[in-house]
Amino acid sequence: MSKDLKAMLAQKLAENSQRHAAAQQDLEFDAGRQHVKLPVDVIDPNPYQPRRVFPLEELESLASSISEAGLLQPISVRKMGERYQIIAGERRLRAHKLLGRSSIEALVTASEDSDMAVLALVENIDREDLSDFEIGKALRQVENLFPSKKKLAESLGMGREDMYRYYAFEGLPDYVRSKLEESPRILSRAAAVDIRRVLQQSEGHPMLEECLEESWALLEAGELGQTKFAAHLARILKARLTNAIPDDHSVQHLAKNGKKVGTISKDGKSLVLKLDSDALSQEQEQRLRLFVTELLTSTEE
């Protein structure tokens, strides 16, 4: 997909550049040709920047390279009143700030909002490490370049169904989306589609939010793969309902964080509770013993 998207954006960018070159620019500088040094504190981020996270180790590596070899390519900016906005090169600007440098080489040029979005995508997709979540957000930002989502899909050289997978993230709860803002690579678009389907099917479930957060904790801990997330969530949602009130002779399976930890069964003479020894903390075990004692006492009364 990235190659198709990159080709489309490159073509759009070329068209925009050609349009600017042919137009009469009434500006106080020579658009596209003014190579200057700008104070870093007068430069603002690209409002269409698709990247959500800038890993410190990558910035430190880039800063080290710039310190040794210099800035090989100036950043691109557009003038906005008394300040400037980045068109391309936010990582380079951040690296300069890490080095404590007060200025940076920049190429000042004219750029429309549509160009800003396109250029930011081109730069990031060229590095081939944007997450599906980031691409989905970026597609939202450039879709107004096209008369419809159908036209956007056609320009990308893909079916609408494939493109809509990137929009699946928008159907996820705020809790999940806030987590993705912090760790955008933790969930692929395919996994997002499956999770959204489970959430839609389970709408109104009394423990939906609780089960979702439990499952997400397992995902973050590396104990649950993203491809198995939706199935795991569906399974524990079903278990929370079916384990409510068992039949007299049925075995009720008990689960914790989606894992079986014990059973409750009845054979006509005995009611048997079995739990893995490490299923409860010492405090929880004491609370269970106290609950059973109080329950039996109240029954006698």
C-alpha positions as CSV (number, residue, x, y, z in Angstrom):
1,M,0.0,0.0,0.0
2,S,2.8,2.4,0.9
3,K,4.2,2.3,-2.6
4,D,0.8,3.1,-4.2
5,L,0.2,5.9,-1.7
6,K,3.7,7.3,-2.1
7,A,3.3,7.4,-5.9
8,M,0.0,9.1,-5.7
9,L,1.3,11.7,-3.3
10,A,4.4,12.3,-5.3
11,Q,2.3,12.9,-8.4
12,K,0.0,15.3,-6.5
13,L,3.1,17.1,-5.1
14,A,4.5,17.5,-8.6
15,E,1.2,19.0,-9.8
16,N,1.2,21.5,-7.0
17,S,4.8,22.5,-7.5
18,Q,4.1,23.1,-11.2
19,R,1.1,25.2,-10.4
20,H,3.1,27.3,-8.0
21,A,6.0,27.8,-10.5
22,A,3.5,29.0,-13.1
23,A,1.7,31.4,-10.8
24,Q,2.7,34.9,-10.1
25,Q,3.8,35.0,-6.4
26,D,3.3,38.4,-4.7
27,L,5.6,37.7,-1.8
28,E,8.4,39.5,0.1
29,F,10.8,36.7,-0.7
30,D,11.6,34.7,-3.8
31,A,9.4,31.6,-3.2
32,G,11.2,28.3,-3.4
33,R,14.6,30.0,-3.7
34,Q,15.3,31.7,-0.4
35,H,17.9,29.6,1.4
36,V,18.3,31.1,4.9
37,K,19.2,30.4,8.5
38,L,16.2,30.7,10.8
39,P,16.1,30.8,14.6
40,V,14.6,27.4,15.8
41,D,12.2,29.2,18.1
42,V,10.3,30.9,15.3
43,I,9.5,27.6,13.6
44,D,6.2,25.7,14.3
45,P,5.4,22.1,13.5
46,N,3.5,21.0,10.4
47,P,-0.1,20.9,11.5
48,Y,-0.6,17.9,9.1
49,Q,2.3,15.9,10.5
50,P,1.1,12.3,10.5
51,R,3.8,10.9,12.8
52,R,2.5,10.7,16.4
53,V,5.7,9.5,18.1
54,F,9.4,10.7,17.6
55,P,11.5,8.1,19.4
56,L,14.3,9.7,21.4
57,E,16.9,7.2,20.4
58,E,16.3,7.9,16.7
59,L,16.5,11.7,17.3
60,E,19.7,11.2,19.2
61,S,21.2,9.2,16.3
62,L,20.2,11.9,13.8
63,A,21.6,14.6,16.1
64,S,24.9,12.7,16.3
65,S,25.0,12.5,12.5
66,I,24.2,16.2,12.1
67,S,26.9,17.0,14.6
68,E,29.5,15.0,12.7
69,A,28.6,15.7,9.1
70,G,26.4,18.8,9.2
71,L,22.8,19.2,7.9
72,L,22.9,17.5,4.5
73,Q,19.4,18.8,3.5
74,P,17.8,22.0,4.8
75,I,14.3,21.8,6.2
76,S,11.4,23.3,4.1
77,V,9.2,25.9,5.7
78,R,6.5,28.4,4.7
79,K,6.1,31.9,6.1
80,M,3.1,32.5,8.4
81,G,3.0,36.1,9.5
82,E,6.1,36.6,11.7
83,R,6.7,32.9,12.1
84,Y,7.3,29.9,10.0
85,Q,5.7,26.4,9.6
86,I,7.5,23.3,8.8
87,I,6.7,21.7,5.4
88,A,9.2,18.9,5.7
89,G,12.0,18.2,8.2
90,E,10.5,18.1,11.7
91,R,12.9,15.3,12.8
92,R,15.9,17.5,11.6
93,L,14.5,20.5,13.6
94,R,14.1,18.3,16.7
95,A,17.6,17.0,16.3
96,H,18.9,20.6,16.2
97,K,17.1,21.4,19.4
98,L,18.7,18.4,21.0
99,L,22.1,19.7,20.0
100,G,21.2,23.0,21.6
101,R,21.6,24.9,18.3
102,S,19.8,28.2,18.0
103,S,19.3,28.2,14.2
104,I,18.8,25.9,11.3
105,E,19.2,26.0,7.5
106,A,15.8,26.3,5.8
107,L,14.3,26.7,2.3
108,V,11.4,29.1,2.5
109,T,8.7,28.4,-0.1
110,A,5.0,28.9,-0.7
111,S,2.8,26.0,0.2
112,E,-0.9,25.5,0.4
113,D,-2.5,23.4,3.2
114,S,-3.0,20.6,0.8
115,D,0.7,20.7,-0.1
116,M,1.6,20.6,3.6
117,A,-0.3,17.4,4.1
118,V,1.1,15.8,1.0
119,L,4.7,16.7,1.7
120,A,4.5,15.5,5.3
121,L,3.1,12.1,4.1
122,V,5.7,11.8,1.3
123,E,8.6,12.4,3.8
124,N,7.3,9.9,6.3
125,I,6.2,7.2,4.0
126,D,9.6,7.5,2.3
127,R,11.1,6.3,5.6
128,E,8.6,3.3,5.5
129,D,8.0,3.2,9.2
130,L,4.6,4.9,9.6
131,S,2.1,2.8,11.5
132,D,-1.3,1.9,10.1
133,F,-2.8,4.2,12.8
134,E,-0.7,7.1,11.7
135,I,-1.5,6.5,8.0
136,G,-5.2,6.3,8.8
137,K,-5.1,9.7,10.5
138,A,-3.0,11.1,7.6
139,L,-5.5,9.9,5.1
140,R,-8.2,11.8,6.9
141,Q,-6.1,14.9,6.5
142,V,-5.6,14.5,2.7
143,E,-9.0,13.1,1.8
144,N,-10.3,16.7,1.1
145,L,-8.0,16.8,-1.8
146,F,-10.4,14.5,-3.5
147,P,-14.2,14.8,-4.3
148,S,-15.0,11.5,-2.5
149,K,-13.5,8.6,-0.7
150,K,-14.1,6.6,-3.9
151,K,-11.9,8.9,-5.8
152,L,-9.3,8.8,-3.1
153,A,-9.3,5.0,-3.2
154,E,-9.0,5.0,-7.0
155,S,-6.0,7.4,-6.8
156,L,-4.4,5.0,-4.3
157,G,-4.9,2.2,-6.7
158,M,-6.8,0.1,-4.2
159,G,-10.3,-1.0,-3.5
160,R,-12.4,1.1,-1.1
161,E,-12.6,-1.9,1.3
162,D,-8.9,-2.0,1.7
163,M,-8.6,1.7,2.2
164,Y,-11.4,1.6,4.8
165,R,-9.4,-0.7,6.9
166,Y,-7.3,2.4,7.8
167,Y,-10.4,4.1,8.9
168,A,-11.3,1.3,11.4
169,F,-9.3,3.0,14.1
170,E,-11.9,5.7,14.2
171,G,-14.5,3.2,15.3
172,L,-12.5,2.2,18.4
173,P,-13.3,3.7,21.9
174,D,-11.5,6.8,23.1
175,Y,-9.6,4.6,25.6
176,V,-8.0,2.6,22.8
177,R,-7.3,5.6,20.6
178,S,-5.6,7.4,23.5
179,K,-3.4,4.3,23.9
180,L,-2.6,4.3,20.2
181,E,-1.6,8.0,20.4
182,E,1.2,6.8,22.8
183,S,2.0,3.5,21.0
184,P,0.7,3.7,17.4
185,R,2.5,0.6,16.2
186,I,0.9,-1.7,18.7
187,L,-2.2,-2.4,16.5
188,S,-2.4,-3.0,12.8
189,R,-5.4,-2.0,10.7
190,A,-6.5,-5.6,10.3
191,A,-6.5,-6.1,14.1
192,A,-8.5,-2.8,14.4
193,V,-11.1,-4.1,12.0
194,D,-11.6,-7.3,14.0
195,I,-11.7,-5.5,17.3
196,R,-14.3,-3.0,16.0
197,R,-16.5,-5.9,14.8
198,V,-16.4,-7.5,18.3
199,L,-17.2,-4.2,20.0
200,Q,-20.2,-3.6,17.6
201,Q,-21.5,-7.2,18.3
202,S,-21.1,-6.7,22.0
203,E,-22.6,-3.3,22.3
204,G,-24.5,-3.0,25.6
205,H,-22.5,-5.7,27.3
206,P,-22.4,-4.7,31.0
207,M,-18.7,-5.5,31.3
208,L,-17.5,-4.4,27.9
209,E,-15.2,-1.6,29.1
210,E,-13.8,-3.8,31.9
211,C,-13.0,-6.6,29.5
212,L,-11.5,-4.3,26.9
213,E,-9.1,-2.7,29.4
214,E,-8.1,-6.1,30.8
215,S,-7.4,-7.4,27.3
216,W,-5.4,-4.2,26.4
217,A,-3.3,-4.6,29.5
218,L,-2.3,-8.1,28.3
219,L,-1.5,-6.7,24.8
220,E,0.8,-4.0,26.3
221,A,2.5,-6.6,28.5
222,G,3.2,-8.8,25.5
223,E,1.1,-11.6,26.8
224,L,-1.5,-11.3,24.0
225,G,-0.7,-10.9,20.3
226,Q,-2.6,-8.2,18.3
227,T,-3.9,-10.8,15.9
228,K,-5.5,-12.7,18.7
229,F,-6.8,-9.7,20.6
230,A,-10.3,-9.7,19.0
231,A,-10.9,-13.4,19.6
232,H,-9.7,-13.2,23.2
233,L,-11.9,-10.2,23.9
234,A,-15.0,-12.0,22.4
235,R,-14.2,-15.1,24.4
236,I,-14.0,-13.4,27.8
237,L,-17.0,-11.2,27.1
238,K,-19.0,-14.4,26.4
239,A,-17.5,-16.1,29.5
240,R,-18.6,-13.2,31.8
241,L,-22.2,-13.7,30.7
242,T,-22.4,-17.5,30.6
243,N,-20.7,-17.9,34.0
244,A,-23.3,-15.9,35.8
245,I,-25.6,-18.6,37.1
246,P,-24.8,-22.3,36.3
247,D,-27.3,-25.2,36.3
248,D,-27.4,-27.4,39.4
249,H,-25.1,-30.1,37.9
250,S,-23.0,-28.0,35.5
251,V,-19.3,-27.1,35.9
252,Q,-18.7,-23.3,35.9
253,H,-15.3,-22.4,34.7
254,L,-13.6,-19.4,36.4
255,A,-11.3,-17.1,34.5
256,K,-9.0,-14.3,35.4
257,N,-7.6,-12.0,32.7
258,G,-9.0,-14.5,30.1
259,K,-7.2,-17.5,31.6
260,K,-8.9,-20.4,33.3
261,V,-8.0,-20.5,37.0
262,G,-10.6,-22.8,38.5
263,T,-14.1,-24.3,38.6
264,I,-17.3,-24.4,40.7
265,S,-19.2,-27.7,40.5
266,K,-22.0,-29.5,42.3
267,D,-22.5,-33.2,42.4
268,G,-25.7,-33.4,44.4
269,K,-24.0,-33.7,47.8
270,S,-21.2,-31.2,47.6
271,L,-20.6,-27.7,46.1
272,V,-16.9,-27.7,45.2
273,L,-14.8,-24.6,44.5
274,K,-11.4,-25.2,43.0
275,L,-8.9,-22.4,42.4
276,D,-5.3,-22.4,41.2
277,S,-3.2,-21.6,44.3
278,D,-1.8,-18.4,42.7
279,A,-5.2,-17.2,41.4
280,L,-5.8,-15.0,44.5
281,S,-3.5,-12.9,46.5
282,Q,-3.2,-13.6,50.3
283,E,-5.6,-10.7,51.0
284,Q,-8.1,-11.9,48.4
285,E,-8.0,-15.4,49.9
286,Q,-8.7,-14.0,53.3
287,R,-11.6,-12.0,51.9
288,L,-13.0,-15.1,50.3
289,R,-12.8,-17.1,53.5
290,L,-14.5,-14.3,55.4
291,F,-17.3,-14.1,52.8
292,V,-18.0,-17.8,52.9
293,T,-18.0,-17.7,56.7
294,E,-20.4,-14.8,56.8
295,L,-22.6,-16.3,54.2
296,L,-23.0,-19.6,56.1
297,T,-23.6,-17.6,59.3
298,S,-26.4,-15.6,57.7
299,T,-27.9,-18.8,56.3
300,E,-28.1,-20.3,59.8
301,E,-29.9,-17.2,61.1
